[in-house]
Amino acid sequence: MSLHVETGERIGTAEKRRLQWFKMDVRAYTMIGALLVIWILFTLLNDNFITARNLSNLFLQMSVTSILAIGMVLVIVSGNIDLSVGSIVGFTGGVAAILNVWYGWNTVPVLLAVIALGAAIGLFQGWWVAFRGVPAFIVTLGGMLVFRGMLLGISGSQTVSPLSPGFKAIGTAYVMPGVGLALGFIALAVVVFAMLRRRSSRQKYGFEVEPVSLNAAKMLFYALLILGFVLLMNRYQGIPVPFVLVICLAIVFTLITKNTVFGRHVYAIGGNKEAARLSGINIKRRVLLVFVLCNTLAAVSGLVLTARLNAATMNAGTMYELDAIAACVIGGTSLVGGTGTIVGALIGALVMASLDNGMSIMNLDSYWQFIVKGGILVLAVWVDYYSRQRKKTE
């Protein structure tokens, strides 16, 4: 009798684990499915959407928001918010243009100076939040106003241009087709290695693993996706350099969030701050570092945007903080903290950029873009709230 009970319990446990895997997969791929639906819809409405040239412009346009979203994921996961990143984009881009155009600095010193400036801004804002207990909403709301005012002050409210060819290339250059193909194979090798390593690790510690056939199907899907993307981009001018930068940053920060003590601490702080404190996590230092990383990435976004526009303008970065937050939320990051991924944020940024690009091609009035994006943002937050309520009742 006891043998039957134990066997039943094991079967029940296995079924629960399989269901958990299924739920995780559904949640992970739902947004990809939504993105494909958006692309198919715009392709049916306008043949120009799916062309290599337009998709290249699409990935170029999403780069700035994607870099911002990578940093914003860390902030939101830790249970905070940063409303200043849009103004930091404009301010750091203005500083870069002034150093390059007015003072004749070469590209490399400009990059180093602006990245250091972004880190210093993050250190300042993070200190107020972490060590002085001022709510992040207030600190960064003030920063949004301060840095926008500083941009107007240092530039005299005028556009600063044109940039040097080397600086401009950061936002407008393309990777040569051969190099792009090599990068594609490297990316595929990294993905396959990561999947095999994760499977081996789960087997080592006795966790459930996906069937081999499903694992192989996923590898084939990623191979088609990566190599298809590279070949499509090579039909135009190659992969945009800013998008290569996005992928590199996404890989680095995914490794940080998933494979470092710091990353686990950030999720723990957002999930339950009191429990994190009782377990010995230095919350103040972790939150400070989160803001340093976020604002440093905002400075990188400022460099990319300024280089792409070949100028620093007074409106640069306006409302970008909302685009970054929307990309994170649409990609599955919970506004209450503790949940979110870098990959999800990138998918969210691609969804936002696809909507903008598709509606622009269709010559829809700009107000429709605000209405549609706002509606999708509300829907994404509702889905997050609904899924959390369901978990509580299960």
Disulfide bonds with the S-S distance in Angstrom:
none
